[in-house]
Amino acid sequence: MGLLGAPSSPSVVGLLVSTARVYNKEVHYEMATERLFPCNDKGAVTATTKGPEAHAARELYTAGVMRALESGVDAIGVTNLCEPLLLADLVDLSAAKTATTWSPTAVLFVAHSDFLHADVHARASSQPCWGADTHLLPRFGAGAAMRVKDPTNCWQDDIQYGLTEVWDALRANHSQVAVVGDASALTPALLKNIRVAHVATLSAARAICRRFSNILQVDPHLVELWIYPDVFNFRRHHRQQC
């Protein structure tokens, strides 16, 4: 939401935690509340905590926390909530659980350069919002401007939107999915349980196949490999052997 001013999928939280986990980072996820529940000068929340808008925010925050825990986050916090007792209204704590041990069985490999070759605003478009009522949430900047033209959809980064769709689809069969930005992170420790690899570009496919055959001495034909030749359209993909 910070870049384009419109709510995106809470799976972004899990995707980012999964990326940091690959590089052995300690991850602290903080839910920022000031955009959806701003405070006045007296330290009171000015937005309502009831109704469809508040329900959409609750679903968004709760799903973000769940995706973080499932991806092995180390700590969770809340920022800029001027009425701390409202936390129970923002997150469904009954669904909370302890973080799971990091042991991915699938990898999503997208090179860092794929995110750097175009300005984020130039590669944004109007996409379906996550959740039934998410389009009701406050927006700002470009997100607010585009809401005038298209009030029921959300202005989002095309690459991020596609990545979260692939990540969500993988999670249907894999409780944890490693997200990798460069081949050097494809270590034996990471790849030992991997049997499904989704990659962007053929060069990335070659890199991951070499890792399986040269480092792990694993027959790469045992690995299910999917190629996404266009990072702006993750719906275009095909299956291929190494």
Secondary structure as UniProt FT lines:
FT   TURN            2..4
FT   HELIX           11..22
FT   TURN            23..24
FT   STRAND          28..32
FT   TURN            34..36
FT   TURN            41..42
FT   HELIX           51..70
FT   TURN            71..72
FT   STRAND          75..79
FT   HELIX           84..86
FT   HELIX           87..90
FT   HELIX           93..95
FT   STRAND          106..109
FT   HELIX           113..116
FT   TURN            120..123
FT   STRAND          124..128
FT   HELIX           134..136
FT   HELIX           141..149
FT   TURN            151..152
FT   STRAND          153..157
FT   HELIX           158..171
FT   TURN            172..173
FT   STRAND          177..180
FT   HELIX           183..185
FT   HELIX           188..191
FT   TURN            192..193
FT   STRAND          196..200
FT   HELIX           202..210
FT   HELIX           211..215
FT   HELIX           220..222
FT   STRAND          224..228
FT   TURN            231..232
FT   TURN            234..235
FT   STRAND          238..240
//
